[in-house]
């Protein structure tokens, strides 16, 4: 996955200015990258789209 400056990072719609504990995601054709919005130059977690979909399903259950 190319995480150049062209990557489009998105925050959750429930993210607010007051709450800076956010995860951002950037999608590619076969994977999804996650990063801490407070540290955009820091490490990224890259997972398959399938694994990301499962993660989202599990989080919605909670």
C-alpha positions in Angstrom: 0.0 0.0 0.0 1.4 3.4 -1.0 1.0 5.8 1.9 2.3 8.8 0.1 0.9 12.3 0.6 -1.8 11.3 -2.0 -3.4 8.9 0.5 -6.8 10.2 1.7 -7.1 9.8 5.4 -10.6 10.0 7.1 -11.7 10.3 10.7 -14.7 8.7 12.1 -17.9 10.8 11.7 -18.3 10.8 15.5 -14.9 12.4 16.0 -15.1 15.9 17.4 -12.6 18.8 17.9 -12.7 18.3 21.6 -12.0 14.6 21.4 -8.6 14.1 19.8 -8.5 10.4 20.6 -9.2 9.4 17.0 -8.2 6.7 14.6 -7.9 7.7 10.9 -8.2 5.3 8.0 -7.0 5.3 4.4 -8.3 2.7 1.9 -6.5 1.1 -1.0 -7.8 -1.5 -3.5 -6.7 -4.4 -1.3 -6.0 -3.1 2.2 -6.8 -0.5 4.8 -4.3 1.6 6.8 -5.1 2.9 10.3 -3.2 5.6 12.2 -3.4 7.7 15.3 -4.7 11.2 14.3 -2.4 12.8 16.9 0.7 11.3 15.2 0.1 11.2 11.5 3.8 10.6 10.7 3.9 7.7 13.2 3.4 4.0 12.6 0.5 2.7 10.6 -1.3 -0.6 10.9 -2.1 -2.1 7.5 -4.7 -4.9 7.3 -6.6 -6.6 4.5 -10.1 -5.2 3.6 -11.6 -8.5 4.9 -9.8 -8.2 8.3 -10.9 -4.5 8.6 -14.5 -5.4 7.8 -14.4 -8.1 10.6 -12.8 -5.6 13.0 -15.6 -3.1 12.3 -18.2 -5.8 12.8 -16.7 -6.8 16.2 -16.5 -3.1 17.3 -20.2 -2.5 16.4 -21.2 -5.4 18.6 -19.8 -3.7 21.7 
